[in-house]
Amino acid sequence: MKLTVILLVISILVGLFFVSIFFIPWFSILYSLIYTPLPEETNFLVLGLDKDIQGTRRTDVILFVNVDISENIIKISNIPRDLIVNGKKINSYYQTEGFEKLKEIIENFTGKNITKYAVVDYEVIKYIGNELGPIEIYINEPMKYEDYSQNLFINFEPGLHKLNGDQLLAYLRFRKDYQGDIGRIERMKYVIEKLVQAALRKDLYTLANVYKGVFDIIDTNIKTSELIFLASKFRKSVKIESVRFPLNYDNAGNIYPGNLEEFRKGFIEEQKPEKTSFKFYVINNTQNQTRTYDVNLYYMWKAAGFIPEGIFDLSSMDFDHDVVYILNSNLEEKEINNIVKIVHPKRNFEIKYAKNNLEKYLMLIDTLSSERSYFDFPIDFIVILTG
């Protein structure tokens, strides 16, 4: 449950863009095949756009997500759409001054550099609601609102409701209670929980299709291989924190940024030294498959400053030459070749990316598994020795 919440909570509007990657049938293949690492700290900006009304589109949802991979912590802050910045509401900046200006404002608020983004509109939440729904939502007070310009009609009585995509979107968009935008943020959190519960009740095939559907209709610079990397890092444990955005109010009820210095402290982590180690395995496909030889291999690598995760013997599959399969897409062939040459200067390795040699690579994984040798993914590369 916690794992699913991690990815879904990044944004109700991104929805299964993240969560379903854990359930799709081919995830284990992608997970073991290729990934793109992200820095230990990565910051995301998630924007949800409202409907196009006479050429105007405003950011109905603004989420800042700080991901600390080394500490397995995700911190989320929801920026109120009605926040006044330099004399106008923050939700107008995307339309009037563009994405980069809005990103600059959020970076000034947080003191963090944003490198990843996702921009979605109402069609996404309707799609998710229809595919996972109906979603059970308990409404504790009447919710009534009409806006013909936006084709928005809300009419909910107190009680338990089963909402489809359009109805769920209307519930999320309602702001005409005493809490205004703050109340809508709380409803968003409630819907996140309900969508998680609904996702867990669906079969793998349905979730795979929902994932593909969401991915096709959002604008993002987040790569699937980066999602695979995040998924691998948060599979076992994670801590989710909500960082409340500080607000000041004037006599008219307008809201302004509060104590930003204290707000920024919520995202500051102790500086950590950069890691330079690699995670890799060595496969002994030689004629000398003895414990003594494997131990010697281990200490040869260790003496060179590189410690393998394991040394596996491979007896029921033959390679005709020494090869290295690279799984970390950020690594270059020349860099890996230089490393293996330090340990094995007389061998001539063929350096390959696993994604470009899928058939042979998957056969290797399957053969090792049949011999009860398992990799602890993600890993950077696999070294195969022959002869």
C-alpha positions in Angstrom: 0.0 0.0 0.0 2.8 2.4 1.0 4.6 1.9 -2.4 1.4 2.7 -4.4 0.8 5.8 -2.3 4.3 7.1 -3.0 3.9 7.2 -6.7 0.2 8.2 -6.9 0.5 10.9 -4.3 2.9 12.9 -6.5 -0.2 14.2 -8.2 -3.8 13.3 -8.4 -3.7 14.5 -11.9 -0.7 12.5 -13.0 -2.4 9.5 -11.3 -1.4 6.1 -12.7 1.3 7.6 -14.7 3.5 6.6 -11.8 1.6 4.0 -9.8 0.8 1.5 -12.5 4.4 0.9 -13.5 4.5 -1.4 -10.5 1.7 -3.6 -11.7 2.1 -3.8 -15.5 3.2 -7.4 -16.5 6.3 -6.3 -18.4 7.6 -4.1 -15.5 10.0 -6.8 -14.3 11.5 -7.0 -17.7 11.9 -3.3 -18.0 13.2 -3.1 -14.5 16.0 -5.6 -15.2 16.8 -4.2 -18.6 17.4 -0.5 -18.6 17.0 2.5 -16.4 18.2 6.1 -16.2 19.4 7.3 -12.8 18.3 10.5 -11.3 20.4 12.6 -8.9 20.1 11.9 -5.2 17.8 14.9 -5.0 15.4 15.6 -7.9 12.6 18.2 -7.9 9.4 17.9 -9.8 6.8 20.5 -10.8 3.3 19.1 -11.5 0.7 21.4 -13.1 -2.9 20.7 -13.6 -4.6 22.9 -16.2 -8.3 24.0 -16.1 -10.5 24.1 -19.1 -9.8 26.4 -22.0 -12.2 29.3 -21.5 -12.1 31.9 -24.3 -8.4 31.2 -24.9 -7.5 31.2 -21.2 -6.0 28.2 -19.4 -5.0 28.6 -15.7 -3.0 26.2 -13.5 -5.7 24.8 -11.2 -3.2 22.6 -9.4 0.5 23.5 -8.6 2.5 20.8 -6.8 6.2 20.9 -5.9 7.7 17.5 -5.2 11.1 17.0 -3.7 12.5 13.5 -4.0 15.5 12.5 -1.9 16.6 9.1 -3.3 19.5 8.5 -0.8 17.2 8.9 2.2 14.0 7.5 0.6 12.1 10.6 1.4 9.4 12.3 -0.8 8.3 15.8 0.3 5.3 17.4 -1.3 4.0 21.0 -1.2 0.7 22.2 -2.7 0.9 25.8 -3.8 -2.6 27.4 -3.6 -3.8 28.6 -7.0 -5.2 31.8 -5.5 -1.9 32.9 -4.1 -1.1 36.6 -4.9 2.4 37.0 -6.4 3.5 40.5 -7.6 -0.1 41.7 -7.7 -1.8 38.8 -9.5 -2.9 35.2 -8.8 -0.2 32.6 -9.4 -2.5 30.5 -11.5 -2.4 33.1 -14.3 1.3 33.0 -14.9 1.3 29.9 -17.0 -1.1 31.5 -19.4 0.3 35.0 -19.5 4.1 34.5 -19.0 4.7 30.9 -19.8 5.9 27.7 -18.0 9.4 29.0 -17.4 8.2 32.1 -15.5 6.0 30.0 -13.3 8.8 27.5 -12.7 11.1 30.4 -11.7 8.5 31.6 -9.1 8.3 28.1 -7.5 12.1 27.8 -7.5 12.3 31.2 -5.7 9.7 29.9 -3.2 11.5 26.7 -2.5 15.1 27.6 -3.1 15.3 24.4 -5.3 16.2 23.9 -8.9 13.3 22.1 -10.8 14.4 19.7 -13.5 11.4 17.5 -14.1 7.8 18.5 -14.8 4.4 17.1 -15.8 1.6 19.2 -17.2 -1.9 17.6 -17.5 -5.5 18.8 -17.9 -8.9 17.7 -16.7 -9.2 14.9 -19.3 -6.6 12.9 -17.3 -8.6 12.9 -14.1 -11.8 12.1 -16.0 -10.0 9.2 -17.7 -8.6 7.8 -14.5 -12.0 8.1 -12.7 -13.8 6.3 -15.5 -11.2 3.5 -15.8 -10.8 2.9 -12.0 -14.3 4.0 -10.9 -16.8 4.4 -9.8 -15.0 5.8 -6.8 -16.7 5.9 -3.4 -16.6 9.4 -1.9 -18.3 10.5 1.3 -19.6 14.0 1.2 -20.4 15.6 4.6 -22.1 18.8 3.4 -24.1 20.0 0.4 -21.9 21.0 -2.6 -23.8 23.1 -5.2 -22.3 25.3 -7.9 -23.0 26.2 -11.6 -20.7 27.8 -14.1 -22.1 27.7 -17.7 -18.9 29.2 -19.1 -16.9 26.2 -17.9 -19.7 23.7 -18.3 -19.3 23.0 -14.6 -22.4 21.8 -12.7 -22.0 20.5 -9.2 -24.9 19.2 -7.1 -24.0 16.8 -4.4 -26.0 16.1 -1.3 -24.4 14.8 2.0 -23.8 11.0 2.0 -21.9 8.3 0.3 -21.6 8.7 -3.5 -20.1 6.6 -6.3 -18.5 9.0 -8.7 -17.4 8.4 -12.3 -14.8 10.6 -14.1 -16.9 13.7 -14.7 -18.4 13.6 -11.2 -15.1 13.0 -9.5 -13.6 16.0 -11.4 -16.5 18.2 -10.3 -16.0 17.1 -6.7 -12.3 18.1 -6.9 -13.0 21.4 -8.6 -15.5 22.6 -6.0 -14.2 25.6 -4.0 -17.4 27.4 -2.9 -17.2 26.4 0.8 -15.8 28.4 3.7 -12.3 26.8 3.2 -12.0 27.8 -0.5 -8.9 26.6 -2.2 -7.5 25.1 1.1 -10.6 22.9 1.3 -10.0 21.7 -2.2 -6.5 20.7 -1.4 -7.9 18.5 1.5 -10.4 16.9 -0.9 -7.5 16.1 -3.3 -5.7 14.2 -0.5 -8.9 12.3 0.1 -9.3 11.4 -3.5 -5.7 10.2 -3.7 -6.4 7.7 -1.0 -9.6 6.5 -2.7 -7.8 6.1 -6.1 -5.1 4.0 -4.4 -7.7 1.7 -3.0 -9.4 1.4 -6.4 -6.1 0.7 -8.1 -5.3 -2.1 -5.8 -8.6 -3.8 -6.7 -7.8 -3.8 -10.4 -6.2 -6.6 -12.4 -2.8 -6.2 -14.1 -4.2 -5.9 -17.6 -6.4 -3.0 -16.6 -3.7 -1.1 -14.8 -1.3 -1.6 -17.8 -3.9 0.0 -20.1 -4.6 2.9 -17.7 -0.9 3.6 -17.5 -0.5 3.8 -21.2 -3.6 5.9 -21.6 -2.4 8.5 -19.0 1.1 8.6 -20.4 -0.3 9.3 -23.9 -2.2 12.5 -22.8 0.2 14.3 -20.5 3.1 16.7 -21.3 6.2 15.7 -19.4 10.0 15.4 -19.7 10.0 12.4 -17.3 11.3 9.3 -19.1 9.9 5.9 -18.5 13.5 4.7 -17.7 13.6 7.3 -14.9 10.3 6.0 -13.5 11.8 2.5 -13.5 14.8 3.9 -11.5 12.5 5.6 -9.0 10.4 2.5 -8.7 13.4 0.4 -7.9 14.6 2.9 -5.2 11.2 3.1 -3.4 10.2 -0.6 -3.6 11.2 -1.4 0.0 10.7 1.7 2.1 9.8 5.4 1.8 8.9 8.3 4.0 6.3 10.7 2.7 6.2 14.2 4.2 3.8 17.1 3.5 5.4 20.6 3.6 2.7 23.2 4.2 3.1 26.3 2.1 3.1 29.4 4.5 0.3 31.9 4.0 -0.5 35.4 5.0 -4.1 36.9 4.7 -5.2 40.5 4.3 -8.5 42.0 5.5 -10.2 41.1 2.2 -9.3 37.4 2.5 -6.6 37.5 -0.2 -3.6 35.1 0.4 0.0 35.9 0.0 3.3 34.0 0.6 4.2 33.8 4.3 7.6 33.0 5.9 9.5 31.5 2.9 12.7 31.1 4.9 11.0 28.6 7.2 9.4 27.0 4.2 12.7 26.4 2.5 14.1 24.8 5.6 11.6 22.0 5.1 13.5 20.9 2.0 17.0 21.2 3.2 18.9 18.0 3.8 22.4 17.4 5.1 24.9 17.5 2.2 26.2 14.1 1.3 29.4 13.1 -0.5 29.0 12.1 -4.1 29.0 8.4 -4.7 31.3 7.1 -7.3 30.9 3.3 -6.9 29.2 1.0 -9.4 26.8 -1.8 -8.8 27.6 -4.8 -11.0 28.0 -8.6 -11.2 30.7 -10.8 -12.7 29.6 -13.9 -14.6 32.1 -16.8 -14.8 31.4 -18.5 -18.1 34.9 -20.0 -18.3 35.9 -23.7 -18.1 37.3 -23.0 -14.6 34.2 -22.8 -12.5 35.6 -23.4 -9.0 35.2 -21.6 -5.8 38.9 -20.7 -5.7 38.8 -19.1 -9.1 35.6 -17.1 -8.2 37.3 -15.9 -4.9 40.3 -14.8 -6.9 38.1 -12.9 -9.3 36.4 -11.1 -6.5 39.7 -10.0 -5.0 41.1 -8.9 -8.3 38.1 -6.5 -8.7 38.3 -5.4 -5.1 42.0 -4.7 -5.4 41.2 -2.4 -8.4 38.8 -0.5 -6.3 35.6 -2.0 -7.7 33.6 -4.5 -5.6 31.1 -6.7 -7.4 27.7 -7.5 -5.9 28.4 -11.2 -6.7 30.3 -13.7 -8.8 28.0 -16.2 -10.5 29.0 -19.4 -12.4 27.2 -19.9 -15.7 27.3 -23.5 -16.9 24.3 -24.1 -19.2 24.8 -21.2 -21.6 27.9 -20.4 -23.6 29.2 -17.0 -24.7 31.9 -17.1 -27.5 33.7 -13.9 -26.3 34.0 -11.6 -23.3 31.2 -9.1 -23.1 29.8 -6.4 -20.8 26.1 -5.6 -20.8 25.3 -2.0 -19.6 22.0 -1.4 -17.9 22.6 2.1 -16.7 21.8 4.3 -19.7 23.9 7.2 -18.3 27.1 5.1 -18.5 29.3 5.3 -21.7 30.8 2.3 -23.4 34.3 3.9 -23.2 34.0 4.4 -19.4 33.1 0.8 -18.8 35.7 -0.5 -21.1 38.4 1.4 -19.2 37.1 -0.1 -15.9 37.2 -3.7 -17.1 40.6 -3.2 -18.7 42.0 -2.3 -15.3 41.1 -5.7 -13.9 41.5 -7.8 -17.1 44.1 -6.0 -19.3 44.6 -9.0 -21.6 41.0 -9.6 -22.4 39.1 -8.0 -25.3 35.6 -7.1 -24.1 32.7 -6.3 -26.4 30.7 -3.5 -24.6 27.0 -3.5 -25.3 23.8 -1.9 -24.0 21.4 -4.5 -22.8 18.4 -2.8 -24.5 20.1 -3.2 -27.9 20.8 -6.9 -27.3 17.5 -7.9 -25.8 17.3 -11.6 -26.9 20.7 -12.7 -25.6 20.4 -10.6 -22.4 17.0 -12.0 -21.5 18.3 -15.5 -22.2 21.1 -14.8 -19.8 18.7 -13.6 -17.0 16.5 -16.6 -17.6 19.4 -19.1 -17.5 20.9 -17.7 -14.3 17.4 -17.7 -12.7 17.0 -21.4 -13.6 20.4 -22.0 -11.8 19.1 -20.0 -8.8 21.4 -17.1 -9.3 19.5 -13.8 -9.0 20.5 -10.2 -9.5 19.5 -7.5 -7.0 18.3 -4.8 -9.5 19.0 -2.1 -10.4 22.5 -2.6 -11.4 24.9 -0.7 -13.7 26.5 -3.5 -15.7 27.2 -7.2 -16.0 30.7 -8.6 -16.9 30.8 -12.0 -18.6 34.1 -13.8 -18.7 34.7 -16.7 -21.2 37.5 -19.1 -22.2 
